[in-house]
Amino acid sequence: MPDDRRRVDLESRIAMLERTIEALSGEVATQQKQVEALAENVRLLVEQLRRQRAGEPIEPHDTRPPHWGG
C-alpha cells in the first residue's frame, strides 16, 4: 500500500510540474515578444539620437501633416 500512495504522490507532483512548465513557457514567450519590441524601440531611439547629433532635423510624429490643413 505505501508504494501505491508514493506512486500516486509522485504522479501528482509530476502533473503539477508539467502544468507549471507550460505556464512558464507561455510567460517566457510573452516576455520574449516584449523584449523584441523594446529592443526595436531602443534601436529607433538610437537612430534618432544619431541623426540629431549629426544635425539632421527630427520630425515629430505627433504633429498633423500640412495637407490636413490646420
C-alpha distances in whole Angstrom, upper triangle without the diagonal:
4,5,5,6,9,10,11,12,14,15,17,19,20,21,23,24,26,27,29,30,32,33,35,36,38,39,41,42,44,45,46,49,50,51,53,55,55,56,59,60,61,62,65,66,66,69,70,71,72,75,76,77,79,81,79,79,76,76,74,72,72,76,77,79,83,83,81,84,83
4,5,5,6,9,10,10,12,14,15,16,18,20,21,22,24,26,27,28,30,32,33,34,36,37,38,41,42,43,44,47,48,48,50,53,53,54,57,58,58,60,63,63,64,66,68,68,70,72,73,74,76,78,77,77,74,74,72,70,70,74,75,77,81,81,79,82,82
4,5,5,6,9,10,10,12,14,15,16,18,20,21,22,24,26,27,29,30,31,32,35,36,37,39,41,41,43,45,46,47,49,51,52,52,55,56,57,58,61,62,62,65,66,67,68,71,72,72,74,77,76,75,72,72,71,68,69,73,74,76,80,80,78,81,81
4,5,5,6,9,10,10,12,14,15,16,18,20,21,23,24,26,27,29,30,31,33,35,36,38,39,40,42,44,45,46,48,50,51,52,54,56,56,58,60,61,62,64,66,66,68,70,71,72,74,76,75,75,71,71,69,67,68,71,73,74,78,78,76,79,79
4,5,5,6,9,10,11,12,14,15,17,18,20,21,23,24,26,27,29,30,32,33,34,36,38,39,40,43,44,44,47,48,49,50,53,54,55,56,59,59,60,63,64,65,66,69,70,70,72,74,73,73,70,70,68,65,66,69,71,73,76,77,75,78,77
4,5,5,6,9,10,10,12,14,15,16,18,20,21,22,24,26,27,28,30,31,32,35,36,37,38,41,42,42,44,47,47,48,51,52,52,54,56,57,58,60,62,62,64,66,67,68,70,72,71,71,68,68,66,64,64,68,70,71,75,75,74,77,76
4,5,5,6,9,10,10,12,14,15,16,18,20,21,23,24,26,27,29,30,31,33,35,36,37,39,41,41,43,45,46,47,49,51,51,53,55,56,57,59,61,62,63,65,66,67,69,71,70,70,67,67,65,63,63,67,68,70,74,74,72,75,75
4,5,5,6,9,10,10,12,14,15,17,18,20,21,23,24,26,27,29,30,32,33,35,36,38,39,40,42,44,45,46,48,50,50,52,54,55,56,58,60,61,62,64,66,66,68,70,69,69,65,65,63,61,61,65,66,68,72,72,70,73,73
4,5,5,6,9,10,11,12,14,16,17,18,20,21,22,24,26,27,28,30,32,33,34,37,38,38,40,42,43,44,47,48,48,50,53,53,54,56,58,59,60,63,63,64,66,68,67,67,63,64,62,59,60,63,65,67,70,71,69,72,71
4,5,5,6,9,10,10,12,14,15,16,18,20,21,22,24,26,26,28,30,31,32,35,36,36,38,41,41,42,45,46,47,48,51,51,52,54,56,57,58,60,62,62,64,66,65,65,62,62,60,58,59,62,64,65,69,70,68,71,71
4,5,5,6,9,10,10,12,14,15,17,18,20,21,23,24,25,27,29,30,31,33,35,36,37,39,40,41,44,45,46,47,50,51,52,54,55,56,58,60,61,62,64,66,65,64,61,61,59,57,57,61,62,64,68,68,66,69,69
4,5,5,6,9,10,11,12,14,16,17,18,20,22,23,24,26,28,29,30,32,33,34,36,38,39,40,43,44,45,46,48,49,50,53,54,55,57,59,60,61,63,65,63,63,59,59,57,55,55,59,60,62,66,66,64,67,67
4,5,5,6,9,10,10,12,14,15,16,18,20,21,22,24,26,27,28,30,31,32,34,36,37,38,40,42,42,44,46,47,48,50,52,52,54,56,57,58,60,62,61,61,57,57,56,53,54,58,59,61,65,65,63,66,66
4,5,5,6,9,10,10,12,14,15,16,19,20,21,22,24,25,26,29,30,31,33,35,36,37,39,40,41,43,45,46,47,49,51,51,53,55,56,57,59,61,60,60,56,56,55,52,53,57,58,60,63,64,62,65,65
4,5,5,6,9,10,11,13,14,15,17,19,20,21,23,25,26,28,29,30,32,34,35,36,38,40,41,42,44,45,46,48,50,51,52,54,56,57,58,60,59,59,55,55,53,51,51,55,56,58,62,62,60,63,63
4,5,5,6,9,10,11,12,14,16,17,18,20,21,23,24,26,27,28,30,32,33,34,36,38,39,40,42,43,44,47,48,49,51,53,54,55,57,59,57,57,53,53,51,49,49,53,54,56,60,60,58,61,61
4,5,5,6,9,10,10,12,14,15,16,18,20,21,22,24,26,26,28,30,31,32,34,36,36,38,40,41,42,44,46,47,48,50,51,52,54,56,55,55,51,52,50,48,48,52,54,55,59,59,58,61,60
4,5,5,6,9,10,10,13,14,15,17,19,20,21,23,25,25,27,29,30,31,33,35,36,37,39,41,41,43,45,46,48,50,51,52,54,56,54,54,51,50,49,46,47,51,52,54,57,58,56,59,59
4,5,5,6,9,10,11,13,14,16,17,19,20,22,23,24,26,28,29,30,32,34,35,36,38,39,41,42,44,45,47,49,50,51,53,55,53,53,49,49,47,44,45,49,50,51,55,55,54,57,57
4,5,5,6,8,10,11,12,14,15,16,18,20,21,22,24,26,27,28,30,31,32,34,36,37,38,40,42,43,44,46,47,48,50,52,51,51,47,47,45,43,43,47,49,50,54,55,53,56,55
4,5,5,6,9,10,10,12,14,15,16,18,20,20,22,24,25,26,28,30,31,32,35,36,37,39,40,41,43,45,46,47,49,51,49,49,46,46,44,42,43,47,48,49,53,54,52,55,55
4,5,5,6,9,10,11,13,14,15,17,19,20,21,23,25,26,28,29,30,32,34,35,36,38,39,41,42,44,45,47,48,50,48,48,45,44,43,40,41,45,46,47,51,51,50,53,53
4,5,5,6,9,10,11,12,14,16,17,18,20,22,23,24,26,27,29,30,32,33,35,37,38,39,41,43,44,45,47,49,47,46,43,43,41,38,39,42,44,46,49,50,48,51,51
4,5,5,6,9,10,10,12,14,15,16,18,20,21,22,24,25,26,28,30,31,32,34,36,37,38,40,41,42,44,46,45,45,41,41,40,37,38,42,43,45,49,49,48,51,50
4,5,5,6,9,10,11,13,14,15,17,19,20,21,23,25,26,27,29,30,31,33,35,36,37,39,41,42,43,45,44,44,40,40,39,36,37,41,43,44,48,48,47,50,50
4,5,5,6,9,10,11,13,14,16,17,19,20,22,23,25,26,28,29,30,32,33,35,36,38,39,41,42,44,42,42,38,38,37,34,35,38,40,41,45,45,44,47,47
4,5,5,6,9,10,11,12,14,15,16,18,20,21,22,24,26,27,28,30,31,33,34,36,37,39,40,42,41,40,37,36,35,32,33,37,39,40,44,44,43,46,45
4,5,5,6,9,10,10,12,14,15,16,18,20,21,22,24,25,26,28,30,31,32,34,36,37,39,40,39,39,36,36,34,32,33,37,39,40,44,44,43,46,46
4,5,5,6,9,10,11,13,14,15,17,19,20,21,23,25,26,27,29,30,32,33,35,36,38,40,38,38,34,34,33,30,32,35,37,38,42,42,41,44,44
4,5,5,6,9,10,11,13,14,16,17,19,20,22,23,25,26,27,29,31,32,33,35,37,38,36,36,32,32,30,28,29,32,34,35,39,40,38,41,41
4,5,5,6,9,10,10,12,14,15,16,18,20,21,22,24,25,27,28,30,31,32,34,36,35,34,31,31,29,27,28,32,34,35,39,40,39,42,41
4,5,5,6,9,10,10,12,14,15,16,18,20,21,23,24,25,27,29,30,31,33,35,33,33,30,30,29,27,29,32,34,35,39,39,39,42,41
4,5,5,6,9,10,11,12,14,15,17,19,20,21,23,24,26,27,29,30,32,33,32,31,28,28,26,24,26,29,31,32,35,36,35,38,38
4,5,5,6,9,10,11,12,14,15,16,18,20,21,22,24,26,27,28,30,32,30,30,26,26,25,22,24,27,29,30,34,35,34,37,36
4,5,5,6,9,10,10,12,14,15,16,18,20,21,22,24,25,27,28,30,29,29,26,26,25,23,25,28,31,32,35,36,36,38,38
4,5,5,6,9,10,10,12,14,15,17,18,20,21,23,24,26,27,29,27,27,24,24,24,22,24,27,29,30,33,34,34,37,37
4,5,5,6,9,10,11,12,14,15,17,18,20,21,23,24,26,27,25,25,22,22,21,18,20,24,26,27,30,31,30,33,33
4,5,5,6,9,10,10,12,14,15,16,18,20,21,22,24,26,24,24,21,21,20,18,20,24,26,27,31,32,31,34,33
4,5,5,6,9,10,10,12,14,15,16,18,20,21,23,25,23,23,20,21,21,20,22,25,28,28,32,33,33,35,35
4,5,5,6,9,10,11,12,14,15,17,18,20,21,23,21,21,18,19,18,17,19,22,25,25,28,30,30,32,32
4,5,5,6,9,10,10,12,14,15,16,18,20,21,20,19,16,16,15,14,16,20,22,23,26,28,28,30,30
4,5,5,6,9,10,10,12,14,15,16,18,20,19,19,16,17,17,16,19,22,25,25,29,31,30,33,32
4,5,5,6,9,10,11,12,14,15,17,19,17,18,15,17,17,17,20,22,25,25,28,30,30,32,32
4,5,5,6,9,10,11,12,14,15,17,15,15,12,13,13,13,16,19,21,21,24,26,26,29,28
4,5,5,6,9,10,10,12,14,15,14,14,11,13,13,13,16,18,21,22,25,27,27,29,28
4,5,5,6,9,10,10,12,14,14,15,12,15,15,16,19,21,24,24,27,30,30,32,31
4,5,5,6,9,10,11,13,11,12,10,13,14,15,18,20,23,22,25,27,28,30,30
4,5,5,6,9,10,11,9,9,7,10,11,12,15,17,20,20,22,25,25,27,26
4,5,5,6,9,10,10,10,9,12,13,15,18,19,22,23,25,28,28,30,29
4,5,5,6,9,9,11,10,14,15,17,20,22,25,24,26,29,30,31,31
4,5,5,6,5,7,7,11,13,15,18,19,22,21,23,25,27,28,28
4,5,5,5,6,6,10,12,15,18,18,21,21,23,26,27,28,27
4,5,7,9,10,14,16,19,21,22,25,25,26,29,30,31,30
4,6,9,11,14,17,19,22,23,25,24,26,28,30,31,31
4,6,9,12,15,18,21,21,23,22,23,26,28,28,28
4,6,9,13,15,18,18,20,19,20,23,25,25,25
4,6,9,12,15,14,17,16,17,20,21,22,22
4,6,9,12,12,15,14,16,19,20,21,21
4,6,9,9,11,11,13,16,16,18,17
4,6,6,9,10,13,16,16,17,16
4,6,8,9,13,15,14,16,16
4,7,9,12,15,13,15,14
4,6,9,12,10,12,10
4,6,8,7,8,8
4,6,6,8,9
4,5,6,7
4,5,8
4,6
4
